[in-house]
C-alpha cells in the first residue's frame, strides 16, 4: 500500500470519526497533510536506524558502515519514489 493510499484511508477514517463530509479539495488537503506526516515519520525513523546501526556495531565499524550504507541507499530510493509521486 502506498503512502498516498494510506493517507486517503486515514482521511476516510478521520472524516467518519468526525461524522463530516468534506469537499473534495478539503479531503485532498487532509490526505496531503497525513501523507506528509507519514513521509516525515519514515524519514526520521530511517535516520534513527542509521544511528542505531552505527552505535550498536561500534566494535565492528565495517559492518556498521555497510548497514548504514544499505539504509541510506533505501532512504535515497524512497525519496526518489516519493518525489515521482508528486
ABEGO torsion letter per residue (X at the ends): XBAAAAAAAAAAAAAAAAGBBBBAAAAAAAAAAAAAAAAAAAAAAAAAAAAAAAAAAAABAAAAAAAAAAAAAAAAAAAAAAAAAX
